[in-house]
Amino acid sequence: MTASQRPIRTTIFFGLICSLIFIPINMFFEITFFRPLFFRLALFAILAAYSLILASWGNKRRISVLFPLLFLFLFVFCQTSAPAFLLLSLGMLSWIRSGICFQNAFARSLGVEILFSIGGGALVACFNPHSTLTWALGIWMFFLIQSLYFTVMTDMEEDAVAPPLDLFEQARMRAEGILRD
């Protein structure tokens, strides 16, 4: 990840854009017979786009997230239960983010993923979205919570943002530290 990428801000804006795009798509397909299928397809498209963004941030090839996305795509058509599909989507997001894109210590990643993925999904479920507008707000709220992942997992961002200092810059910083003391 380069210093020009800001994952917190980008995740928040991506969630806002996805929630705004979700409104007309869901309203268009609300009148059709296949509304649950298109609802799952819309959520899959959002997750697939976010997975590609995560792969580029993690300097991974985009094809590396293809298997989890294909696995989830099969369940778009096989699964009829919306809560089961949403829970599977949370699992796939966790697998893509912590298992493929940003590999950290397993215990730390597991705890953070449980907190933000399951916690974000539970918060959206407590919000009880039932209309197009409340689902759009739920999507945005979910991505607001997902942006917190990058504040907790700061080692990824610190390595990318802090450029290596040359010897003269290091000497200047040491001299400033001595003068302050």
C-alpha angles and dihedrals in degrees: 000000000000126000092254092065117086109189097188095053093039092051091051093049092043090054091049092050092047092050092049092048091046092062099065093036093052093043091052094050094038091087095051129091092239097058096131091051093050090045090056091044091053092051090046091052091051092050092045092052091047090048091055090051090050091050091054091048091050091048090239126140112261090233089066090073093047098091097055090045093050089048090053092044090059089055091053087072101029100047119073097177114089095203091051091050091048091050090049089049090054090051092050092049090052092048093049096045103040101021101043113013105033111022111191135153108318097231093048093046092047093051094047093046092049090049098048105027101039092031092050091047091048091050091052089048090051087051084060101212112207105154134050093259095049091048090052090050089047091053091051092046089051091054091046087058091044090056088064088068089075093051092054096041092053097150089078093052096042092054091051099042100044108076117207111270122229121232095261092053091049091050091049091051092049091049091051089050091052092048092051092053 
